[in-house]
């Protein structure tokens, strides 16, 4: 089954639903990942708090894969660029530092 994810909130909901569908508690998923229950709760609550590599690990532990597929309709022009013009200046999207240790 495919899960369309366009926002961190949608990813959060899908991660939680996938875990529950597999009958896993946050503690059990944490054990599979080598982290504690509170870390799993944080990931589910704010999936932007982990790196892409860690997200792929979480998805693997849940038995799913990440697949990038072209959208049926092209996204709006602003969504295609990591920067946008603000009052005549280009401002970069804020990024969190990498979360190297779980």
C-alpha positions in Angstrom: 0.0 0.0 0.0 1.2 3.5 -0.8 1.2 6.3 1.7 1.3 9.9 0.4 3.3 12.1 2.6 3.6 15.8 1.9 4.0 17.2 5.5 5.8 16.1 8.7 2.4 15.8 10.4 1.4 13.2 7.8 4.7 11.3 8.3 4.1 11.4 12.0 0.6 9.8 11.6 1.8 7.2 9.2 4.7 6.1 11.4 2.4 5.7 14.4 -0.2 3.8 12.3 2.4 1.5 10.8 3.8 0.7 14.2 0.4 -0.1 15.6 -0.6 -2.1 12.6 2.4 -4.4 13.2 1.4 -4.8 16.8 4.5 -3.0 18.2 4.6 -0.8 21.2 7.0 2.1 21.2 9.2 0.1 23.6 9.3 -2.9 21.2 10.1 -0.6 18.2 12.8 1.1 20.3 14.4 -2.2 21.2 14.5 -3.1 17.4 16.2 0.2 16.8 18.5 0.2 19.8 16.8 3.2 21.4 14.4 3.8 24.2 10.7 4.3 24.2 10.9 8.0 24.7 13.1 8.4 21.6 10.4 6.5 19.6 7.8 8.8 21.0 9.8 11.8 20.0 10.3 10.5 16.5 6.6 9.8 16.1 5.8 13.2 17.5 8.3 15.1 15.4 9.8 13.1 12.6 11.9 16.1 11.5 14.0 15.4 14.6 15.9 12.6 12.9 18.1 12.3 9.8 17.1 10.7 6.6 19.3 7.7 7.4 17.6 7.2 10.7 14.2 7.6 9.1 15.1 4.8 6.6 16.2 2.6 9.6 12.8 3.3 11.3 10.9 2.4 8.1 13.0 -0.8 7.7 12.1 -1.8 11.3 8.5 -1.2 10.4 8.8 -3.4 7.3 8.3 -0.6 4.8 10.5 1.1 2.2 10.7 4.7 1.1 9.9 5.2 -2.6 10.1 8.5 -4.4 7.5 8.8 -7.2 6.7 11.7 -9.5 3.4 13.4 -8.6 0.5 13.2 -11.0 0.4 17.0 -11.2 3.5 19.1 -10.9 4.0 20.9 -7.6 3.7 24.7 -7.4 6.8 26.6 -8.3 7.7 27.5 -4.7 7.8 23.9 -3.6 10.4 23.0 -6.3 13.1 25.3 -4.8 14.8 25.1 -1.4 14.9 28.8 -1.2 12.3 31.5 -1.8 12.4 35.2 -2.4 11.4 37.2 0.6 11.4 41.0 0.3 13.9 40.9 -2.6 16.3 38.5 -0.8 16.7 34.8 -1.0 16.3 33.1 2.3 17.3 29.5 2.9 14.8 27.1 4.5 15.9 26.5 8.1 17.3 23.1 8.6 18.0 21.3 11.9 21.5 20.0 12.5 21.9 16.3 11.9 20.9 14.1 14.7 23.8 11.7 14.6 23.2 9.9 17.8 19.8 8.5 18.4 
